[in-house]
């Protein structure tokens, strides 16, 4: 990852990541508002959120294997951007819940394709001691999109309630079109990026057998890192899907919820930018434990103080900072745990694991939220994070 050319490629990849995630993270919370406007309850919102992750489970390993062999990953990046754009358009046009669910699943396919291609490019470009920096900048671009998307969506929706009127449905659909257009603009940096010469060819003489899910999971250390990654990503999904519902019940305007979600994203951006500095001073495993435990505690508070927007923002900022550390750390840990020729496949299996969490946690959260309220969906996910962090602490000792 040295030299001006490779750095130019990295910044273009990060620009595309920010734009796709900006569109995606505008679309997903606004999807919750559209479902509410269509009369859907917490269980339905949980099911649709799970469908976003369910369909991509099936092609994930295949995409990982392909990414290990391709000389250029541009086509996979373009396919991801196209699926995100079509999914956003489908959400805007959807007349009922079933079409929203299908469009949400298409968003998941697009996100998977783009992310596998982007992560594999980092894994095949950076040396082992540069992985934290490479993954850190790439995931920081994702966090930038996670900050900007909800903020822009909140600005389009405005301060009035978004349920119960034809005018409010018009604002929801306008926001969804903005999200689709934002994702589509990622085509520009993808098409401008340098070609195959930036990728390090996969060594085929290193003695490693062909990658499979079982072989990757049996590699020492891989499963715990995948479980940590699963919990961290599920937390982002649950916050994104259910904080708007918490706010709607408490009478907090959508624009305020958009700002709060943006603050969470800003905290993750900061942590990922400073990750190279942190990883030189602390062990990766200690940083991962801090990510799990501190984010679990701090992100449990905002639903309790949602009407005190400034206080909720403080806890979301701190929680977002520690939440942001875990994803690039688990990428680096998994990448260095497997043979070089398995890197793309291992990162794809990690994404499959994440998808399992994104399917299971929203379903559980939706069921819990139905009798106990939407805040309970966030609290149960915080409990999963805390349990994972405690397990890591005990095992390391």
N, C-alpha and C positions, 0 to 999 in steps of 0.2 A: 504494500500500500504506500510505496514511496514514489516520488516523482510527480511532476505537475500533471502529467496526463492521467495517472490513476486517481489523483486527488480531484481533478475535474470530473472524472467519472463518478466518484463518490458523492460529490456535491449534487450532480444531476440526479443520481439515484435518491438522495435525500430530498431533493425538491419534489420529485415524483411521489415519494412516500408522504410528504407533508400534504400534498394536494389530494391524493387518494384518501388519506385518513381524515382530512378536513371534510371532504364530501361524505365519507362513511359516517363520521361522528356528528355530522349535521343530520343525516338521514335517520340514524337509529333512534335518538330521543324523540324526533318529530314523528317517527313511526308510532311511538307510544301514544302521542297526542292524537294521531289519526285513528288508532284503534279505539281510544276512549270516545272520540267523536262518532265512531261507528257503533258505539254501544258495548264495546268489549270490556270485560272485567280483568282483575289481576291474573286469574288463571289463564285466560286467553293471551294476555300480554306475555306471560311466562312461556307459553307454548310457542308463540311466534318467535320470541327471542331464542328459544332452543332450536327451532327450525333453521335459523340463521347459521347455526353451527353443525346441524345434523348432516345435511347433504354433502358438505365438503369432507366428511370423514372418509368417504369411499375412494375418491381419487388422490388422497393425500400422499400415500406411499408411492404410487405410480408417478406423480409429479416430482417427488423427491428423487427417484431413480433417474427420471429423464433429465432433471437439472444437473445430476452428477455427470452426465454424458454429453450434454449439449456444449457446442463451442461458443454459442452466444445465447443469452437468456432473454434477448429483446422480445422475441415472439411471445414468450410466456408472460412478460411484463405487460405487453400490449393486450393480450387476452384478459388479464386481470382488470386492467383499466376499462376495457369494453364491457365486461360483465358488471362491474360496479355502476357504470353509466346506465346500462339497460335496467338494472335492478332499481336504481333511483327513479327512472322514468316510470317503471311499473308501479312503484309505490304512489307516485303522484296521480296516476290514472286509475288506480285500484278503486272499484266501486263497492267492494265488500271485503270481509276479513280474509277469505280464502286467497284472493289475489294478493293481498298484503303479505300473506304467509309465503307464497311462491316467490314474490319479489324479494322478500327478506332472505330466502334461501339462495337466490341468485347473487345477492350481495355477499353472502358467505363464500360462494365459489370464487367470486372476483377477488375478495380479500385473500383467500388461500393462495390462489395462483400468483398474485403479485408478491405476497410475503415469502413464499417458497423461493421464487426467483431472486428476490432481493437478498434474503439471508444466505442463500447458496453462493451468490456472487461475492458477498463479504467473506464467507468461509473459504472460497477458492482464490481470494486475492490477498488476504492479510496473513501475516505470520502469526504464530501462536501468541506472541507477546503483544501483538497489535489487535487481537480480536476484541478486547474490551473497548478499545477506542472505536474500532470500526462498527461493532454492534451498538455501541453507545450512541454514536452520531446517527446511525440509521434509526434506532428506536427513539432518539430525540426528535427526529423529523416526524415520526408517528405521533409523539406527544404534542408536537406543535399543531398537527392536524386535529388531535383530540381536544386541544384547547380552543382553536379557532372555529371548528365546526359547530359546537354547541353555542358559542357566543354569537356567531352569524345567524344560526337558526333562531335563537332567542330574539335577536333584533328584528328578524322578518316577522316573527309571530306577534311581537309587541307585548303590551302589559295586560291586555284583556284576557278573560277566560277563553279557552280554545275549544270548549265543548258546548253544544246546544244551539248552534245557529249556522245558517248557510254561509254567512260572512266569515265565520271562524274557519269553516272547512276550506274556504277559498284561500285564507292565509296559510293554512297547513299545506295545501297543495302547492302554493307558491314557494314555500320553504323547501319542499321536496324537490321541485324543479331546480332550485338554486343548488342543492346538494348534488344532484345529478350532473349539472353543468360544471361544478367545481371538480368533481372526480374526472370528468372528461378532459379538463385542461392538463392533466398529468401526462397525456400523450406527448406533449411537446418535449419535456425533458427526457422522456423515455426514448423518443426518436432521435434526440440530439446526442445521446450518450455514445461514447466510443464503443466499438464492436468487440469481437471475440479476443483481441489481443490482450485485453486486460485480465482475462481469466487464466488462472494457473491450471494446466491440464491435470486431470486426475491420474495418479500413478496406478497402473494395473499390475505392477510387478511387486507389490508390497506384501504378497502372501495372504491377503485378507480374502475370505470367501465372499460371495455375493451377499449384499445386505438383505436382511429380512427383519420383520418386526420382532420376532422372537430373539434373534441374535443380538439386535440392538438393545432390547430390554434386558438381556442377560449380561450385558457389559457392565462392569463394576461402576456403581455410582449413577448410572443413567436414570433409573426409576425414581430415586428421591428428587433429583433435579427436575424431572418431568412433573412430579406431583406438586412441587413448589410452583413451577410455571403455571400449571393448571389452576391452582388456587388464586394466583395473582391476576391472571387474565379474567377468571370468572368474576373477581371483585370489580374489575373495570366494567364488565358487561352489566353486572347487577346495579352498580351505581348509575350507569348511563340509562338503564331501562326503568329503574324504580324511583330514582330521586325526583323525576318529573311527576310521578304519581303521588309521592309524599308531599311535594310542593302544591299540587293541585288540591289535595285534601286540606292542606293548611292555609289555602288562599294565597300562596306565594306566586307572583306573576311568572309566566314562562321566561321573560327576559332575565329575571333574577336567577332562575334555575340555570339558564344558559351561562350566565356569568360564573355561577358557582362551579359548574362542570368545567368551565374554562380555567378556573383557578386550580382545580385538580390537575388538569392537563399541564398547566404552567409549572406546577411543582415537579411533575415527572420530567419535563424538559430540563429543568435545572439539574436534577439528579443525574440525568444521562449525560449532560454536558460535562459535569465534574467527575463522572465515573472514572475516566483514566487517571485522574489525580488521586481519587479514593483508592483505586485498586493497587496503586503503588505503595500505599501506606497501610492498608488493611488486607487481610486474607479474604479471598472471594467467599469462602464459606461463612465467615463472620458478617460480611456485608449482606449475604443472603438471609441470614437469621434476623438481622436488624430489619431488613425489608419486610419480612413476613410478620414479625411480632409488632413492630411499631405501627405499620399500616393497619393491622387488625384493630388495634386499640383506638387509633385516632379516627378512623373512618366509621366507627360505631357511633360517634358523637353527633355528626351533622343532622341525622333525622330527629334527634332530641331537641335541637336548637335551631331548626330550620327557619323559624320566624325571626330569629336574631341573625340576619344575613351575614353580618361581619364576623360573628363568632363561628358560624358554620363554615365561612370562607377560610378562617384560620386553620381549622381542623382539616379541611379538604386540602389546603396547601401543604401542610405537614404530611398528611397521609399520602397525598399524591407524590411527594418527594420520595418517600420510602417505597411506595408501590412501584415507582418507576425504576428503581435499582434492580429489581429481581429479574425482569425479562432479559436484558442483555447479559446479566451474569449467568443465567441458566443456559443461554445460547453458547457462551464461551465454554462453560463447564461441559456441556454435552459434546460440543465440537472437538474439544481436546481429549475426551474420554474414548472416542471411537477411532478406528483406522481412517486414514486420510481419504480413502476411496468411498467411505460411508458418510461423509459429512453432510451432503445434501439429503441423503435418505434419513439420517438421524435427526436432522432439523425438521424434516417432514413428519417423522414419527412424533417428535415433540409437538408439532402443530396438531397432529391427530389427537394426542393426549389433551391438548388445550381444548380441542373441539368437544371431546367427551365431557370435560368440565363445563363447557359452554352449553351443552345439551342438558346435562343433568342438573346443574345448579339453578338455572332459571326455572326448570320444571318444579324442583323442590321449593324454590323461593316463591313461585306463584301459588303453590298449594298452601304454603305457610302464610302467605300474605292474605289469602282469601278470608280466613277467620281472624287473624291477628293484626292485619293492616300491612301496608306496603313497607313500613320501616322494618318489620320483622324479616323481610327478604334480605335486606342489607345486613342485619345483625347475624343471621345464620351464616352468611358468607364470611363475615368477620370471624366467626367462631371456627370455621374451617381453616382460615389463614393462621389463626392463633395455634390451633392444634398442630398444623404442619410445622410452624416455627418451633414449638416445644419439642416435637419429635426430632427435629434437626439438632436442637441443643442437647438433648439427652444422648443421641447417637454420637455426636462429636465428642462428648465427654467420655 
